[in-house]
Amino acid sequence: MVVTGGARGIGAATARLAAERGYAVCVNYRHSREAADALVGELRGAGARAIAVRGDVGDEADVVRLFETVDAELGPVTALVNNAGTLERQRRLEDIDAARLARVLATNVVGSFLCAREAVRRMSTRRGGAGGAIVNLSSMAARLGAPGEYVDYAASKGAVDTMTIGLAREVAAEGIRVNAVRPGIIYTDIHASGGEPERVERMKSTVPMGRGGEPGEVARAVLWLLSGEASFVTGAIVDVSGGR
Ligand SMILES: NC(=O)c1ccc[n+]([C@@H]2O[C@H](COP(=O)([O-])OP(=O)(O)OC[C@H]3O[C@@H](n4cnc5c(N)ncnc54)[C@H](OP(=O)(O)O)[C@@H]3O)[C@@H](O)[C@H]2O)c1
Protein backbone atom coordinates (compact mmCIF):
# COMPACT_ATOMS: atom_id res chain seq x y z
CA MET A 1 0.00 0.00 0.00
CA VAL A 2 1.15 3.51 -0.79
CA VAL A 3 -0.12 6.15 1.65
CA THR A 4 0.73 9.64 0.45
CA GLY A 5 1.36 12.09 3.27
CA GLY A 6 1.53 9.08 5.56
CA ALA A 7 3.79 10.43 8.29
CA ARG A 8 1.12 12.17 10.36
CA GLY A 9 -2.59 12.76 10.87
CA ILE A 10 -5.08 10.61 8.96
CA GLY A 11 -2.29 9.19 6.76
CA ALA A 12 -0.34 7.88 9.75
CA ALA A 13 -3.47 6.32 11.27
CA THR A 14 -4.13 4.64 7.90
CA ALA A 15 -0.56 3.36 7.60
CA ARG A 16 -0.72 1.90 11.13
CA LEU A 17 -4.02 0.13 10.56
CA ALA A 18 -2.85 -1.15 7.16
CA ALA A 19 0.31 -2.62 8.69
CA GLU A 20 -1.76 -4.25 11.43
CA ARG A 21 -3.91 -5.86 8.74
CA GLY A 22 -0.92 -7.29 6.90
CA TYR A 23 -0.15 -4.75 4.17
CA ALA A 24 3.43 -3.87 3.29
CA VAL A 25 3.29 -0.08 3.56
CA CYS A 26 5.08 2.79 1.86
CA VAL A 27 4.84 5.94 3.97
CA ASN A 28 5.31 8.87 1.61
CA TYR A 29 6.22 12.25 3.11
CA ARG A 30 7.23 15.67 1.88
CA HIS A 31 8.65 17.53 4.91
CA SER A 32 8.05 15.19 7.88
CA ARG A 33 11.10 12.97 7.49
CA GLU A 34 11.59 12.33 11.21
CA ALA A 35 7.95 11.40 11.75
CA ALA A 36 8.01 9.13 8.69
CA ASP A 37 11.19 7.36 9.85
CA ALA A 38 9.78 6.97 13.37
CA LEU A 39 6.52 5.52 12.04
CA VAL A 40 8.34 3.08 9.76
CA GLY A 41 10.48 2.02 12.73
CA GLU A 42 7.33 1.42 14.76
CA LEU A 43 5.67 -0.61 12.00
CA ARG A 44 8.78 -2.73 11.41
CA GLY A 45 9.07 -3.26 15.18
CA ALA A 46 5.58 -4.74 15.07
CA GLY A 47 6.65 -7.13 12.28
CA ALA A 48 5.37 -5.27 9.20
CA ARG A 49 7.23 -4.47 5.98
CA ALA A 50 7.43 -0.71 5.67
CA ILE A 51 9.48 1.96 3.92
CA ALA A 52 9.50 5.76 3.99
CA VAL A 53 9.88 7.58 0.66
CA ARG A 54 10.17 11.35 0.26
CA GLY A 55 8.30 12.99 -2.57
CA ASP A 56 6.09 15.97 -3.36
CA VAL A 57 2.93 14.51 -4.91
CA GLY A 58 2.53 17.64 -7.01
CA ASP A 59 5.88 16.98 -8.71
CA GLU A 60 5.63 14.47 -11.55
CA ALA A 61 9.25 13.28 -11.33
CA ASP A 62 8.87 12.73 -7.57
CA VAL A 63 5.70 10.69 -8.09
CA VAL A 64 7.28 8.51 -10.78
CA ARG A 65 10.28 7.89 -8.51
CA LEU A 66 8.00 7.12 -5.54
CA PHE A 67 6.22 4.30 -7.39
CA GLU A 68 9.47 2.98 -8.91
CA THR A 69 10.93 2.79 -5.40
CA VAL A 70 7.88 0.85 -4.26
CA ASP A 71 8.23 -1.52 -7.27
CA ALA A 72 11.82 -2.23 -6.30
CA GLU A 73 11.41 -2.51 -2.54
CA LEU A 74 7.89 -3.82 -1.89
CA GLY A 75 6.62 -4.98 -5.29
CA PRO A 76 3.99 -3.27 -7.47
CA VAL A 77 1.35 -1.32 -5.58
CA THR A 78 -2.04 -2.99 -5.01
CA ALA A 79 -3.58 -0.29 -2.78
CA LEU A 80 -3.20 3.50 -3.03
CA VAL A 81 -4.43 5.99 -0.48
CA ASN A 82 -4.35 9.49 -1.96
CA ASN A 83 -4.18 11.16 1.43
CA ALA A 84 -1.68 14.02 0.99
CA GLY A 85 -3.62 17.26 1.23
CA THR A 86 -3.03 20.86 2.05
CA LEU A 87 -4.85 24.06 2.91
CA GLU A 88 -3.59 27.55 3.70
CA ARG A 89 -4.64 30.33 6.06
CA GLN A 90 -8.32 31.08 6.40
CA ARG A 91 -9.10 33.84 3.92
CA ARG A 92 -11.97 35.06 1.73
CA LEU A 93 -11.80 34.20 -1.97
CA GLU A 94 -11.29 37.87 -2.86
CA ASP A 95 -7.93 37.71 -1.05
CA ILE A 96 -6.59 34.49 -2.63
CA ASP A 97 -3.80 34.91 -5.20
CA ALA A 98 -2.75 32.69 -8.09
CA ALA A 99 0.35 31.38 -6.33
CA ARG A 100 -1.74 29.99 -3.48
CA LEU A 101 -4.25 28.46 -5.91
CA ALA A 102 -1.39 26.76 -7.74
CA ARG A 103 0.01 25.31 -4.49
CA VAL A 104 -3.31 24.00 -3.23
CA LEU A 105 -4.34 22.52 -6.57
CA ALA A 106 -0.88 21.02 -7.16
CA THR A 107 -1.05 18.89 -4.04
CA ASN A 108 -4.77 18.15 -3.77
CA VAL A 109 -5.69 17.72 -7.44
CA VAL A 110 -2.57 17.21 -9.55
CA GLY A 111 -1.04 15.02 -6.83
CA SER A 112 -4.11 12.79 -6.63
CA PHE A 113 -4.22 12.44 -10.43
CA LEU A 114 -0.51 11.65 -10.79
CA CYS A 115 -0.50 9.04 -8.03
CA ALA A 116 -3.69 7.48 -9.40
CA ARG A 117 -2.07 7.35 -12.85
CA GLU A 118 1.01 5.52 -11.58
CA ALA A 119 -1.19 3.11 -9.60
CA VAL A 120 -3.51 2.35 -12.55
CA ARG A 121 -0.51 1.70 -14.82
CA ARG A 122 0.57 -1.04 -12.41
CA MET A 123 -2.83 -2.40 -11.28
CA SER A 124 -4.86 -2.54 -14.50
CA THR A 125 -5.50 -6.04 -15.81
CA ARG A 126 -5.56 -4.39 -19.28
CA ARG A 127 -1.86 -3.71 -18.76
CA GLY A 128 -1.03 -7.10 -17.22
CA GLY A 129 -1.54 -6.02 -13.60
CA ALA A 130 -3.31 -7.96 -10.87
CA GLY A 131 -5.91 -5.31 -10.01
CA GLY A 132 -6.12 -3.19 -6.91
CA ALA A 133 -7.99 -0.44 -5.12
CA ILE A 134 -7.62 3.31 -4.69
CA VAL A 135 -9.12 5.52 -1.99
CA ASN A 136 -9.01 9.30 -2.34
CA LEU A 137 -9.26 11.59 0.68
CA SER A 138 -11.86 14.17 -0.19
CA SER A 139 -13.55 16.39 2.42
CA MET A 140 -17.03 17.46 3.52
CA ALA A 141 -15.76 20.86 2.40
CA ALA A 142 -16.45 19.69 -1.17
CA ARG A 143 -20.16 19.83 -0.30
CA LEU A 144 -20.14 22.70 2.20
CA GLY A 145 -17.75 25.04 0.32
CA ALA A 146 -15.75 26.31 3.34
CA PRO A 147 -16.98 29.93 3.01
CA GLY A 148 -14.75 32.49 4.69
CA GLU A 149 -12.10 29.83 5.31
CA TYR A 150 -10.78 28.19 2.15
CA VAL A 151 -13.07 27.94 -0.85
CA ASP A 152 -9.97 27.01 -2.86
CA TYR A 153 -9.40 23.92 -0.72
CA ALA A 154 -13.10 23.00 -0.87
CA ALA A 155 -13.11 23.29 -4.66
CA SER A 156 -9.99 21.14 -4.91
CA LYS A 157 -11.86 18.42 -3.01
CA GLY A 158 -14.79 18.81 -5.40
CA ALA A 159 -12.32 17.91 -8.13
CA VAL A 160 -11.24 14.87 -6.12
CA ASP A 161 -14.88 13.71 -5.90
CA THR A 162 -15.32 14.07 -9.65
CA MET A 163 -12.05 12.29 -10.39
CA THR A 164 -13.17 9.44 -8.11
CA ILE A 165 -16.40 8.95 -10.09
CA GLY A 166 -14.75 9.24 -13.50
CA LEU A 167 -11.75 7.05 -12.79
CA ALA A 168 -13.90 4.45 -11.03
CA ARG A 169 -15.97 4.03 -14.19
CA GLU A 170 -12.93 4.19 -16.46
CA VAL A 171 -11.16 1.26 -14.78
CA ALA A 172 -14.09 -0.70 -13.31
CA ALA A 173 -13.67 -3.57 -15.78
CA GLU A 174 -9.88 -3.70 -15.24
CA GLY A 175 -9.82 -5.04 -11.67
CA ILE A 176 -9.52 -1.64 -10.00
CA ARG A 177 -12.00 -0.09 -7.56
CA VAL A 178 -11.79 3.65 -6.87
CA ASN A 179 -13.62 5.25 -3.97
CA ALA A 180 -13.35 8.32 -1.76
CA VAL A 181 -13.81 9.14 1.89
CA ARG A 182 -15.11 12.57 2.87
CA PRO A 183 -13.96 13.27 6.43
CA GLY A 184 -15.73 15.93 8.44
CA ILE A 185 -13.88 17.75 11.21
CA ILE A 186 -11.05 15.51 12.42
CA TYR A 187 -8.46 16.10 15.14
CA THR A 188 -5.22 16.63 13.17
CA ASP A 189 -2.71 19.43 12.60
CA ILE A 190 -4.38 20.51 9.34
CA HIS A 191 -6.42 23.12 11.20
CA ALA A 192 -3.21 24.78 12.43
CA SER A 193 -2.21 25.16 8.77
CA GLY A 194 -5.37 27.24 8.37
CA GLY A 195 -4.27 29.41 11.30
CA GLU A 196 -6.77 27.97 13.82
CA PRO A 197 -5.35 24.99 15.76
CA GLU A 198 -8.48 24.85 17.95
CA ARG A 199 -10.90 24.81 15.00
CA VAL A 200 -12.35 21.41 15.95
CA GLU A 201 -13.35 22.76 19.37
CA ARG A 202 -15.02 25.81 17.81
CA MET A 203 -16.87 23.79 15.17
CA LYS A 204 -17.86 20.63 17.00
CA SER A 205 -21.26 21.98 18.06
CA THR A 206 -22.15 22.05 14.32
CA VAL A 207 -21.61 18.28 14.10
CA PRO A 208 -24.84 16.35 14.77
CA MET A 209 -22.87 13.80 16.81
CA GLY A 210 -21.50 16.71 18.86
CA ARG A 211 -17.80 15.94 18.55
CA GLY A 212 -14.81 15.95 16.22
CA GLY A 213 -13.62 12.69 14.68
CA GLU A 214 -10.41 10.78 15.36
CA PRO A 215 -7.95 9.94 12.56
CA GLY A 216 -8.47 6.23 13.28
CA GLU A 217 -12.19 6.57 12.55
CA VAL A 218 -11.33 7.79 9.05
CA ALA A 219 -8.65 5.13 8.62
CA ARG A 220 -11.15 2.35 9.32
CA ALA A 221 -13.41 3.56 6.51
CA VAL A 222 -10.41 3.74 4.15
CA LEU A 223 -9.32 0.20 5.03
CA TRP A 224 -12.86 -1.11 4.54
CA LEU A 225 -13.08 0.43 1.07
CA LEU A 226 -9.73 -1.12 0.14
CA SER A 227 -10.70 -4.55 1.46
CA GLY A 228 -12.54 -7.45 -0.14
CA GLU A 229 -15.47 -6.57 2.14
CA ALA A 230 -16.12 -3.71 -0.31
CA SER A 231 -15.77 -5.93 -3.40
CA PHE A 232 -18.80 -4.45 -5.24
CA VAL A 233 -18.21 -0.84 -4.14
CA THR A 234 -16.71 1.53 -6.68
CA GLY A 235 -17.23 5.21 -7.45
CA ALA A 236 -18.63 5.65 -3.94
CA ILE A 237 -17.97 8.64 -1.71
CA VAL A 238 -18.33 7.75 1.96
CA ASP A 239 -18.99 10.58 4.44
CA VAL A 240 -17.16 10.08 7.75
CA SER A 241 -18.40 13.22 9.40
CA GLY A 242 -20.59 12.48 12.42
CA GLY A 243 -23.65 13.45 10.38
CA ARG A 244 -22.44 16.91 9.34
N1 LIG B 1 -8.41 16.80 9.43
C1 LIG B 1 -9.56 17.10 8.88
O1 LIG B 1 -10.44 17.67 9.53
C2 LIG B 1 -9.84 16.72 7.45
C3 LIG B 1 -11.15 16.89 6.99
C4 LIG B 1 -11.44 16.58 5.66
C5 LIG B 1 -10.46 16.09 4.84
N2 LIG B 1 -9.19 15.91 5.30
C6 LIG B 1 -8.20 15.41 4.33
O2 LIG B 1 -7.53 14.29 4.86
C7 LIG B 1 -6.19 14.23 4.34
C8 LIG B 1 -5.21 14.16 5.49
O3 LIG B 1 -5.39 15.32 6.28
P1 LIG B 1 -4.83 15.49 7.75
O4 LIG B 1 -5.89 16.16 8.51
O5 LIG B 1 -4.21 14.24 8.24
O6 LIG B 1 -3.71 16.61 7.45
P2 LIG B 1 -2.30 16.97 8.12
O7 LIG B 1 -2.24 16.44 9.52
O8 LIG B 1 -2.10 18.42 7.87
O9 LIG B 1 -1.31 16.12 7.20
C9 LIG B 1 -1.19 16.43 5.85
C10 LIG B 1 -0.30 15.39 5.23
O10 LIG B 1 -0.22 15.66 3.83
C11 LIG B 1 1.15 15.65 3.46
N3 LIG B 1 1.37 16.51 2.31
C12 LIG B 1 0.91 17.77 2.10
N4 LIG B 1 1.31 18.22 0.90
C13 LIG B 1 2.03 17.20 0.35
C14 LIG B 1 2.71 17.04 -0.88
N5 LIG B 1 2.71 18.03 -1.83
N6 LIG B 1 3.35 15.89 -1.13
C15 LIG B 1 3.35 14.88 -0.21
N7 LIG B 1 2.73 14.98 0.97
C16 LIG B 1 2.08 16.13 1.24
C17 LIG B 1 1.90 16.10 4.68
O11 LIG B 1 3.23 15.62 4.58
P3 LIG B 1 4.51 16.33 5.29
O12 LIG B 1 4.14 16.59 6.72
O13 LIG B 1 5.58 15.31 5.11
O14 LIG B 1 4.80 17.59 4.52
C18 LIG B 1 1.10 15.43 5.79
O15 LIG B 1 1.54 14.11 5.98
C19 LIG B 1 -6.02 15.49 3.49
O16 LIG B 1 -6.23 15.18 2.12
C20 LIG B 1 -7.11 16.42 4.01
O17 LIG B 1 -7.50 17.35 3.04
C21 LIG B 1 -8.85 16.23 6.58
The ligand as an SDF file (V2000), in Angstrom:
LIG
                    3D

 48 52  0  0  0  0  0  0  0  0999 V2000
   -8.4130   16.8000    9.4330 N   0  0  0  0  0  0  0  0  0  0  0  0
   -9.5610   17.0950    8.8780 C   0  0  0  0  0  0  0  0  0  0  0  0
  -10.4420   17.6690    9.5350 O   0  0  0  0  0  0  0  0  0  0  0  0
   -9.8370   16.7180    7.4470 C   0  0  0  0  0  0  0  0  0  0  0  0
  -11.1490   16.8940    6.9920 C   0  0  0  0  0  0  0  0  0  0  0  0
  -11.4370   16.5800    5.6640 C   0  0  0  0  0  0  0  0  0  0  0  0
  -10.4610   16.0870    4.8350 C   0  0  0  0  0  0  0  0  0  0  0  0
   -9.1920   15.9120    5.2980 N   0  0  0  0  0  0  0  0  0  0  0  0
   -8.1980   15.4150    4.3280 C   0  0  0  0  0  0  0  0  0  0  0  0
   -7.5260   14.2910    4.8590 O   0  0  0  0  0  0  0  0  0  0  0  0
   -6.1870   14.2350    4.3420 C   0  0  0  0  0  0  0  0  0  0  0  0
   -5.2130   14.1560    5.4880 C   0  0  0  0  0  0  0  0  0  0  0  0
   -5.3900   15.3220    6.2760 O   0  0  0  0  0  0  0  0  0  0  0  0
   -4.8250   15.4940    7.7530 P   0  0  0  0  0  0  0  0  0  0  0  0
   -5.8920   16.1640    8.5060 O   0  0  0  0  0  0  0  0  0  0  0  0
   -4.2140   14.2450    8.2360 O   0  0  0  0  0  0  0  0  0  0  0  0
   -3.7110   16.6140    7.4490 O   0  0  0  0  0  0  0  0  0  0  0  0
   -2.2980   16.9670    8.1200 P   0  0  0  0  0  0  0  0  0  0  0  0
   -2.2410   16.4380    9.5160 O   0  0  0  0  0  0  0  0  0  0  0  0
   -2.1040   18.4200    7.8690 O   0  0  0  0  0  0  0  0  0  0  0  0
   -1.3140   16.1170    7.1950 O   0  0  0  0  0  0  0  0  0  0  0  0
   -1.1940   16.4260    5.8460 C   0  0  0  0  0  0  0  0  0  0  0  0
   -0.2990   15.3950    5.2340 C   0  0  0  0  0  0  0  0  0  0  0  0
   -0.2200   15.6640    3.8290 O   0  0  0  0  0  0  0  0  0  0  0  0
    1.1480   15.6460    3.4620 C   0  0  0  0  0  0  0  0  0  0  0  0
    1.3650   16.5060    2.3090 N   0  0  0  0  0  0  0  0  0  0  0  0
    0.9070   17.7690    2.0990 C   0  0  0  0  0  0  0  0  0  0  0  0
    1.3070   18.2190    0.8950 N   0  0  0  0  0  0  0  0  0  0  0  0
    2.0320   17.2040    0.3510 C   0  0  0  0  0  0  0  0  0  0  0  0
    2.7080   17.0420   -0.8800 C   0  0  0  0  0  0  0  0  0  0  0  0
    2.7120   18.0250   -1.8280 N   0  0  0  0  0  0  0  0  0  0  0  0
    3.3510   15.8870   -1.1340 N   0  0  0  0  0  0  0  0  0  0  0  0
    3.3480   14.8840   -0.2110 C   0  0  0  0  0  0  0  0  0  0  0  0
    2.7310   14.9800    0.9740 N   0  0  0  0  0  0  0  0  0  0  0  0
    2.0790   16.1270    1.2440 C   0  0  0  0  0  0  0  0  0  0  0  0
    1.8990   16.1030    4.6830 C   0  0  0  0  0  0  0  0  0  0  0  0
    3.2280   15.6250    4.5800 O   0  0  0  0  0  0  0  0  0  0  0  0
    4.5090   16.3280    5.2940 P   0  0  0  0  0  0  0  0  0  0  0  0
    4.1400   16.5850    6.7160 O   0  0  0  0  0  0  0  0  0  0  0  0
    5.5800   15.3120    5.1060 O   0  0  0  0  0  0  0  0  0  0  0  0
    4.7980   17.5860    4.5160 O   0  0  0  0  0  0  0  0  0  0  0  0
    1.1010   15.4350    5.7890 C   0  0  0  0  0  0  0  0  0  0  0  0
    1.5360   14.1110    5.9830 O   0  0  0  0  0  0  0  0  0  0  0  0
   -6.0200   15.4900    3.4870 C   0  0  0  0  0  0  0  0  0  0  0  0
   -6.2340   15.1750    2.1220 O   0  0  0  0  0  0  0  0  0  0  0  0
   -7.1090   16.4160    4.0050 C   0  0  0  0  0  0  0  0  0  0  0  0
   -7.5030   17.3510    3.0410 O   0  0  0  0  0  0  0  0  0  0  0  0
   -8.8530   16.2290    6.5820 C   0  0  0  0  0  0  0  0  0  0  0  0
  1  2  1  0
  2  3  2  0
  2  4  1  0
  4  5  1  0
  4 48  2  0
  5  6  2  0
  6  7  1  0
  7  8  2  0
  8  9  1  0
  8 48  1  0
  9 10  1  0
  9 46  1  0
 10 11  1  0
 11 12  1  0
 11 44  1  0
 12 13  1  0
 13 14  1  0
 14 15  2  0
 14 16  1  0
 14 17  1  0
 17 18  1  0
 18 19  2  0
 18 20  1  0
 18 21  1  0
 21 22  1  0
 22 23  1  0
 23 24  1  0
 23 42  1  0
 24 25  1  0
 25 26  1  0
 25 36  1  0
 26 27  1  0
 26 35  1  0
 27 28  2  0
 28 29  1  0
 29 30  1  0
 29 35  2  0
 30 31  1  0
 30 32  2  0
 32 33  1  0
 33 34  2  0
 34 35  1  0
 36 37  1  0
 36 42  1  0
 37 38  1  0
 38 39  2  0
 38 40  1  0
 38 41  1  0
 42 43  1  0
 44 45  1  0
 44 46  1  0
 46 47  1  0
M  CHG  2   8   1  16  -1
M  END
$$$$
